[in-house]
Amino acid sequence: MKTIVLCGGGTAGHVMPNIALLKHLKQHFKNIYYIGSVNGIEKEILSEYPEVKYYAITTVKLIRGFNLKNLLIPFKLLKGFNECKKILKELKPNIIFSKGGYVSVPVTFAAKKLKIPVVAHESDFNLGLANKLILKNCTKMCCSFEETAKSLNEKGVFTLSPVRDSLFYGNKEKAKLACGFNNSNKTILVIGGSLGAKAINECVFKIAPELTKNFNVIHVVGKGNLNKNLKLKNYYQIEFLSSIENYFALSDLVVSRAGSNAINEFLVLNKPMLLIPLPKGTSRGDQILNAQNFKEHGFAEVLLQENLNEQSLLKNINLLNQNANLIKQKQAKFKGKNGTENVLKVILDNVKKQ
């Protein structure tokens, strides 16, 4: 009777790959548990999966720059570590799978102390702070980027990212009906993440009348960001997408931020993409590195936010359209591939080694 404990949190990107793995893990593990924070997004997402028992622990996030709250980090980490030790002693898991984020730090340190093997996953081109801290606790670090895996020597394994199976089975006709598109134009999906992206939204609002002359546009604006004054033919705006696989199936081109999970989904779905990464200062710069890597491999076009304006966005969307076939050819070796199976294999291999 094998048991696995999943952990990871802070953003949806640290949780959704765990969700992608769930169906497959159920075939190999009788017991699946999740350790996360008290009020983090991981708790909200896992509430939809009652078959996975959730354990909440004390967590703490580093606030970049000088902040007095950072003085509490050692004490909260110690408290979280002790809570994890107690939970892991009770559950006796065969293995821990960590998707990173600050939740993973006390979990993996407790696992190391109890000699429980840990497999982790890094989505971005460079290791995030949490994964840097827990690397020594890991048996293997699965990576979405081949270069990242190689930099970690024997600990690194190139797996791609776990992707939800449902994304491969979208119904484009359902999405077309929902959007009200009744032409044969190519469709552009503009998506800035779960909360939208203000800089991208504002530019798209302004160029939408020009853009919709030649394209259908699905614009995911994020919660509370609808432009109710903008009503155009061939233009569909929505706060967020349910049944997102249908809209992915309908889309010919994608304009997106450069979060690793999202762009790896577009890669395996063979979608030419224009990436507008979060600028350094509002992030640690990971999206810029992700985007640059995809550009170097020919998987995407890139427009830095500092260069973003109405003219540059229109120009780069047209460039993306012109280069779409070439980009699809470059992406082709990854088309339809799912990192879920690769990550699962690493997990199972490390269970067998016990």
N, C-alpha and C positions, 0 to 999 in steps of 0.2 A: 504494500500500500504506500505509494510514493506521494510525497508532499512537496509543493513548491510555494515559496513566498515571493510575491511581486512587490516592487516598491518603485517610487519615482513620483515626483510632483513639483508643483510650482507653476507650471503652464500646461495647457492641453497637449503640447508637444512631448511632454514627459509622461503622458498617460495613454494617449491613443495607440501607440505601438504595443503597449501591454494589452489593450483591448483587441487589437488585431491578432495577437497570439492566443487569446483565450480559447477559442473554439478548438485549436490544435492541441493546446495543453491539456484539455479535458480528456483527450484520447490516451494520455500517458500518465496523468496525475489524478489520483482519486481526490486529493485535497488541494485546493488552491486558495491562498489567502493573500490579502493586500495590506501592506503597512504604509500609511500616509499621514498627512497632517490633520489637525483637528478640524479646520475650516477651509482647507485648500480645495482647488478645483477638482483634484483627484477624488475627493470624497463625494462631490456632486455627481461626477461621471460614473463612479462605481455604484452609486445608489440604483442605477438601472440594471445592475447585475447582482441580484440578491443571492445568487448561488456562490458568490465570492465574499467570504466574511472579511469585513474591514476592521483593521485595528488602527486607532489614532494614537499618535505619539507627539511629544513636545518637539517642535522644530524651530529652526531659526535661519533667517536668510541674511547674508552679508549685504549691507547697504553700502554701495560704492561711494567713496569719498568719506570725509570725516562725519561721523554721526555717533552720538553718545550711546545709542541703542546697540552699537556694535560691541560695547563693553560687556554686554550680557551674553554674548555668543558662547564663551567657554562654559558658563553655568548651564545654559539651555542645552548645549550639545551633550554635556555630561548627564543631564536629566534624561534626555532622549535616548542616549546610549544605554542607560540603566533600564529604561522602559523596554527597549528592544531586546536586551538580554533576557529579561523576564518572559517576554512574548515568545522568543525563539526557543527558549528552554521548554516552554509548554508545547509548542507546535512541532518541534523536532523535524524541521524541513530537511529534505535531501539536498536542496539547492535554493539559492536566492537568485532572482533575476532583477537587476536594477536598471531602470531607464534614466537614471541621473536626476538632476535637480537636488535642491538642498535636503529633501527628505531622505535621499539615499545615504547621506554621510553617517548618521548614527546607526542605521540598519546594517550597513556593510562592515563598519568597525566592530559592531557586536557579533556579526557573523564570523569575522576573522578570529575574534577572541574564542568563539565556540567551535572553531574549525569546521564551519559550514562553507562549502564552495560557493563562490559568487561569480556569476556571468553578468556583465554589464553591456550597455549599448550606448554609443556616441553617435548622434545624428549629424552633428556639424563637422566642418572641415578641421577645426581645432577643438581639442578637448575643452569642455566647459570647466569652470572652477570645481564643481562637485566631482566630476569624473577625474580631474587631476588629483584631487585629494584621496579618492577611493581606489585609484589604479593599483596601488600596492596590495589592496585587499582582494583584488580580482584574480581569478584563474585565467579568464579571457575577457577581452574588451572587443565586442563586435562593433564594426564601423560601417557607416553609410558610404564613406569615401575610401577608395583603395589606397590613396596616398597616406591617409591617416593611419590605416591598419599597418602599413609598411613602417611607419615611423615608430610604432610601438613594439617592433621586433616580434618575439615569440608570443607576446600577449595579444597582439592585434590580429583580428580576423575580419576580412572584407566580406560583409554579408548583404549590403544594401540595407534599406529600412523595412521593418515589418509594415505591410500595407493591408488594409481591410479587404477581404475577399470580395465584398459587395461592390467595390469600385470597378471591378472588371465586368460587371453585369448591368450596366446602366441602360435605360431605355430612352433613347434620344427623342422618340416621338412623344412620350409623355412630357418631357421638358419643353419641347417645341410648342405643344398645346398650351402648357402653363404660361409660357412667355408670349403667346399670341403671334408667333412668327409664321408667316405664310408665303415665304419666298425661298429661293435657293442660295441666298447670300451665305458667305462664311460667317460663322458665329465666333465672337470674341468673348471670353469670360474674363472679367476684371474682378479680382478678389484680393483684399488686403489683409486677410486674417480674420479671426473671430470677432474682432472689434472694429474692423475696417481700417482704413488708412487715410487720414484727413488730406494729406498732400496729394495723394493719388486721386481721391474722390473729387476734390475741387477741380483738378485738371480735366478729369473725365466729364464732369458736368459741363465744363466750358466747350469741350471739343465734340460733345455728343452729337450736336446737329450736323457737323461735318462728317463724323465717323459713321453715322447711320445712313449716309448716302450709299455706302458700299458694303457695310457690314451689319449684321445683327449684333447687338451688344447686351450681354447679361452682366449687370453691375451689382455686385454684392457690396453694399455700403457699410455694413456693420450696424449694430443696435443704435437707434436714435438718430441715424444719419441720412434718412430719406430726404431727397429734394422734391417736395411735393409740387413745386412749380414747374418741374421739368417733365413734360408729357410729350413724347416723341414716338413716331412710328419706328419699329425695329429696335426699340430701346426698352429694356425691362430691368427695373431696379428693385432690389429686395434687401432687407436687413441681413438675413442669413438664409442659407439653403438647407432644407431637409431633403432627404433623398438626393443628396449631392451627386451620387453616381450618375443620375439621369442627366444632370446639367454638364457633368464632365464628358459624358458620351456625346452630347450635342455640340460641344465646343471644338472648334478647329484650332484656335489660338488662345493663349492665356497670357494675361498681364497680372503679375503677382509680386508680392514681397518675396524674399528669398529664404524663408524658414525651411530648414532641411526636410522635415517630414512632407511638407506640401510639394516642394520641387521634386522630391524623389517619387511622389505619387504621379506627378505630371510626366516624369521621365519614363516610368514603366507603362504609363498609358499612352506614350508616344505623342505627347502634345508639345508643339513648338511654343516656347515661352519667352516673354520679355520680363526680365526680373528687375525690380526696383528695390534694392535692399535697404533695410533700415540703416540710417547713417550712424557712424560712430558717434558716441555721445548720448544717443538715445538707446544704444545697445553696446555690447562689448566688441562689436565689429564682426561678429560671426557670420552675419548674413552677407556682408561684402565678400568675405572669403568664399562662402558657398557659391555666390553668384560668379565670382571670378573663375572658380574651378569649372563650373558648368560652361562658361563662355570659352575657356581654353579647350574644353573637350568638344565644342561645337554643339552643345545641347541647348543653348539659349543665347539670346541677345541680352545685353545689360545696359541699363540707364541709371546712373547714380542720381540720388535725390537732389544733390546740389546742382545738377544740370537739368532737373525736371521743370518743364514749363509746357505751355500749350503746343508750341511749335515742335519742341523736341519729342514730346510724347507722340504726336501725330507722325512725325518723321520715323520714329523707331518702330511704331506699330506697322507702318507701311513697309519698312525694312524687314521686319519679322515675317510679314506676309510674303514678300519676295523670296526670302530664304527658307520658307517653311519646309519645302521638300528636302532640301539639303540637311536641315536640322533633323527631320524625321529619319533620314538615312543614318545620321550620326548616332541617333538614339536607338536605332533598330535592334542592336544586340541586347538591349535591356527590355525591349517591348514585351509586356506580359509577364515579366519575371517578378517574383514576389520574395522580398527578403525575409518574410515570415518563415518560410521553410528552412532557409539558411540559419537563421537565429535559433530556431527550434532544434536543428541538428547539433549546434554547439552546446545548447543546454543539455540535451540527452546524452551527448558524448561525455560531458563532465559529470553527469549522474553515474554513468557506467564506471567511471574511473574511481569511484569511492571504494 
